[in-house]
Amino acid sequence: MIELNGFRLDFSAATFTAYRKPMSDGDQLRTLREQLADAWFLYWDSGTVSGIPRAEDARPFGEPMELSTDQHLKLLAARIVDVLPYRFPEYQAFRRRPFSFLARKDELVSGVRPQLSAPPILLDCFEIRPEFELDARLMELQDGDAFVGLFMQVHMRWEILAPLDALPLLPRRQRLQAGDPRAPGCACRARRRSRGAVRRPAGARARPAPRGWLDRQCGQRVGALIGVVRRDDLRAS
């Protein structure tokens, strides 16, 4: 059995309408996007650019064609990735492709602080948040049975708000309390993203990360999107 961190997406219609125009060079796509602004989703493949309107009043583009859903899964996967930021407007994306955002509620360091009797002053200068990535991909687990899947990855993002020259001031097991003249303020920011495992400072005790970290509200919205992708979901967002 193969276990995947994703879900199969089924389309409710056997065909969909796209607007197509010949374009021999894919490098011209950026110029066309600037001309059409945000009114169209555009996808180039094999000398043809296909468009799906994001707005009902989008300016005309190309010739309308009825396309087979099964024969244009790559186009539909790209359109799903394009739709995700509109389907989750409450999550601010720091990268649109794939759709990537930070958890809004789960901040690990602030959750641990109340359990410490004498927390280090620099503890307030660290933040660790789950980082989520949603991406639609073309899959084929069996010959002749290709489908579009929506996949999720969860990483940990570390944010260090303390100046770098302050970090060596802390020998192992030494804690600086509030008011200590050696305690620096939070002045700069550095980010590190870990994939697969959380990187720990030297000497820190290994503690496995709990599985299934997912903002509940995000999970509910993903669940509402996963399952059946309606024809209207691929049009104006």
C-alpha positions as CSV (number, residue, x, y, z in Angstrom):
1,M,0.0,0.0,0.0
2,I,1.3,3.5,-0.9
3,E,0.4,6.3,1.5
4,L,0.4,9.8,0.2
5,N,0.0,13.1,2.0
6,G,-2.7,14.2,-0.4
7,F,-6.1,13.6,-1.9
8,R,-7.4,12.8,-5.3
9,L,-9.5,15.5,-6.9
10,D,-12.5,14.5,-9.1
11,F,-14.0,16.8,-11.6
12,S,-17.7,17.0,-12.0
13,A,-17.7,17.8,-15.7
14,A,-16.2,15.8,-18.6
15,T,-15.4,19.0,-20.5
16,F,-14.6,22.6,-19.7
17,T,-14.3,25.9,-21.7
18,A,-10.9,27.5,-22.2
19,Y,-9.8,30.2,-24.6
20,R,-6.8,29.4,-26.7
21,K,-4.3,31.2,-28.9
22,P,-1.2,30.1,-30.8
23,M,2.1,31.2,-29.2
24,S,5.3,29.6,-30.5
25,D,7.5,31.0,-27.8
26,G,6.7,30.5,-24.1
27,D,8.9,33.5,-23.2
28,Q,6.1,35.8,-24.6
29,L,3.8,34.6,-21.8
30,R,5.0,37.2,-19.3
31,T,4.3,40.1,-21.7
32,L,0.8,38.7,-22.3
33,R,0.1,38.4,-18.6
34,E,1.1,42.1,-18.1
35,Q,-1.3,43.1,-20.9
36,L,-4.3,41.1,-19.5
37,A,-3.4,42.1,-15.9
38,D,-5.1,39.7,-13.3
39,A,-8.3,39.1,-15.3
40,W,-7.0,35.9,-16.9
41,F,-5.3,32.7,-15.8
42,L,-2.9,31.7,-18.5
43,Y,-1.1,28.5,-19.2
44,W,1.4,27.7,-22.0
45,D,2.1,24.3,-23.4
46,S,3.4,23.1,-26.8
47,G,3.0,26.3,-28.8
48,T,-0.5,27.1,-27.4
49,V,-1.5,29.4,-24.6
50,S,-4.8,28.6,-22.8
51,G,-6.7,31.0,-20.7
52,I,-9.5,30.8,-18.1
53,P,-11.1,34.1,-17.0
54,R,-10.8,35.0,-13.4
55,A,-13.4,37.7,-13.8
56,E,-16.7,37.7,-15.6
57,D,-16.0,41.0,-17.3
58,A,-12.5,40.0,-18.5
59,R,-11.4,41.5,-21.8
60,P,-11.7,39.1,-24.8
61,F,-8.8,36.8,-25.4
62,G,-8.3,33.9,-27.8
63,E,-11.0,31.6,-29.2
64,P,-13.3,29.6,-26.9
65,M,-12.9,25.8,-27.1
66,E,-14.5,23.0,-25.3
67,L,-11.7,20.8,-23.9
68,S,-11.8,17.3,-22.5
69,T,-11.0,17.2,-18.8
70,D,-9.1,13.9,-18.9
71,Q,-6.9,15.2,-21.7
72,H,-5.9,18.5,-20.0
73,L,-5.1,17.5,-16.4
74,K,-1.8,19.5,-16.4
75,L,-3.8,22.7,-17.3
76,L,-6.4,22.0,-14.6
77,A,-3.7,21.3,-12.0
78,A,-2.1,24.6,-12.7
79,R,-5.5,26.3,-12.5
80,I,-6.2,24.7,-9.1
81,V,-2.9,26.1,-7.7
82,D,-3.9,29.5,-9.1
83,V,-7.3,29.3,-7.3
84,L,-6.0,28.3,-3.9
85,P,-5.1,31.8,-2.6
86,Y,-8.6,33.0,-3.5
87,R,-10.2,30.0,-1.7
88,F,-8.2,30.7,1.5
89,P,-8.2,34.5,1.7
90,E,-7.7,34.6,5.4
91,Y,-4.2,33.0,5.0
92,Q,-1.6,35.4,3.6
93,A,0.6,33.6,1.2
94,F,4.3,34.3,1.2
95,R,4.6,32.2,-1.9
96,R,1.8,31.6,-4.4
97,R,3.1,28.6,-6.3
98,P,2.9,26.3,-4.5
99,F,0.5,28.0,-2.2
100,S,2.5,28.5,1.1
101,F,1.5,30.1,4.3
102,L,2.2,30.2,8.0
103,A,-0.1,28.9,10.8
104,R,-1.8,31.8,12.5
105,K,-2.5,30.3,16.0
106,D,0.2,27.6,16.6
107,E,3.3,29.3,17.8
108,L,5.4,26.7,19.7
109,V,7.7,28.9,21.8
110,S,5.0,31.0,23.4
111,G,3.2,27.8,24.3
112,V,6.2,26.4,26.1
113,R,7.1,29.6,28.0
114,P,4.4,29.4,30.7
115,Q,5.8,26.0,31.7
116,L,9.3,27.4,32.5
117,S,10.0,28.7,36.0
118,A,12.9,31.0,34.9
119,P,12.7,31.5,31.1
120,P,15.7,33.0,29.4
121,I,15.3,36.6,28.3
122,L,16.1,35.6,24.8
123,L,13.2,33.2,24.6
124,D,11.0,36.1,23.5
125,C,13.3,36.6,20.5
126,F,12.5,33.1,19.0
127,E,9.3,32.0,17.2
128,I,8.6,28.6,15.7
129,R,5.5,28.2,13.5
130,P,4.2,25.4,11.3
131,E,4.5,26.3,7.6
132,F,2.0,24.7,5.2
133,E,2.3,24.1,1.5
134,L,-0.5,23.1,-0.8
135,D,0.2,22.0,-4.3
136,A,-1.8,20.3,-7.1
137,R,0.1,17.7,-9.0
138,L,-0.5,15.2,-11.8
139,M,-0.3,11.6,-10.6
140,E,-0.4,8.2,-12.3
141,L,-0.2,5.3,-9.8
142,Q,-1.4,2.9,-12.5
143,D,-0.9,2.9,-16.2
144,G,-3.6,4.9,-17.9
145,D,-5.1,6.2,-14.7
146,A,-3.8,9.7,-14.4
147,F,-5.4,12.1,-12.0
148,V,-4.9,15.5,-10.2
149,G,-4.1,15.3,-6.5
150,L,-3.9,18.1,-3.9
151,F,-0.9,17.5,-1.6
152,M,0.1,19.1,1.6
153,Q,3.5,19.4,3.2
154,V,4.2,20.7,6.7
155,H,7.5,22.3,7.7
156,M,8.8,24.2,10.7
157,R,9.8,27.8,10.3
158,W,12.2,29.3,12.9
159,E,12.4,33.1,13.3
160,I,15.3,34.5,15.3
161,L,14.6,38.1,16.4
162,A,17.8,38.6,18.4
163,P,21.0,40.2,17.1
164,L,23.5,37.5,16.1
165,D,26.2,38.9,18.3
166,A,23.9,38.3,21.3
167,L,23.6,34.6,20.9
168,P,27.2,33.7,21.9
169,L,26.6,35.5,25.2
170,L,24.7,32.5,26.5
171,P,26.9,29.7,27.8
172,R,25.3,26.3,28.1
173,R,22.8,26.2,31.0
174,Q,23.2,30.0,31.7
175,R,20.1,32.1,31.7
176,L,19.8,35.9,31.5
177,Q,16.9,37.3,33.4
178,A,15.0,40.4,32.6
179,G,16.9,43.5,33.7
180,D,20.3,41.9,33.3
181,P,22.6,44.5,31.6
182,R,23.9,41.7,29.3
183,A,20.5,40.9,28.0
184,P,20.2,42.4,24.5
185,G,17.1,43.6,22.9
186,C,15.5,42.1,19.8
187,A,16.9,44.0,16.9
188,C,17.1,41.9,13.8
189,R,15.4,39.0,12.1
190,A,16.7,35.8,10.6
191,R,14.6,33.0,9.2
192,R,15.4,29.3,8.8
193,R,13.0,26.8,7.4
194,S,13.6,23.1,8.1
195,R,12.3,20.3,5.9
196,G,11.5,17.0,7.4
197,A,13.0,17.6,10.9
198,V,13.3,20.6,13.2
199,R,16.8,21.8,13.7
200,R,17.7,22.2,17.4
201,P,20.5,24.2,19.1
202,A,23.4,22.2,20.3
203,G,22.7,20.6,23.6
204,A,18.9,20.7,23.2
205,R,17.0,17.6,24.0
206,A,15.5,15.9,21.0
207,R,11.7,16.0,21.2
208,P,9.7,14.5,18.4
209,A,7.2,16.9,16.7
210,P,3.6,15.8,17.1
211,R,2.0,14.5,13.9
212,G,-1.0,16.1,12.3
213,W,-0.3,19.7,13.1
214,L,-2.9,21.5,11.1
215,D,-4.8,24.7,11.8
216,R,-8.3,23.4,12.4
217,Q,-9.9,26.2,10.3
218,C,-7.5,25.5,7.5
219,G,-8.2,21.8,7.7
220,Q,-11.9,22.4,7.4
221,R,-11.5,24.6,4.4
222,V,-9.2,22.1,2.7
223,G,-11.7,19.4,3.4
224,A,-14.4,21.5,1.8
225,L,-12.3,22.0,-1.3
226,I,-11.1,18.4,-1.6
227,G,-13.4,15.9,-3.1
228,V,-15.3,17.3,-6.1
229,V,-14.0,20.3,-8.1
230,R,-16.9,21.9,-9.7
231,R,-16.7,23.5,-13.1
232,D,-17.5,26.9,-11.6
233,D,-14.6,26.6,-9.2
234,L,-12.2,26.9,-12.2
235,R,-13.8,30.0,-13.5
236,A,-14.0,33.5,-11.9
237,S,-12.6,33.6,-8.4
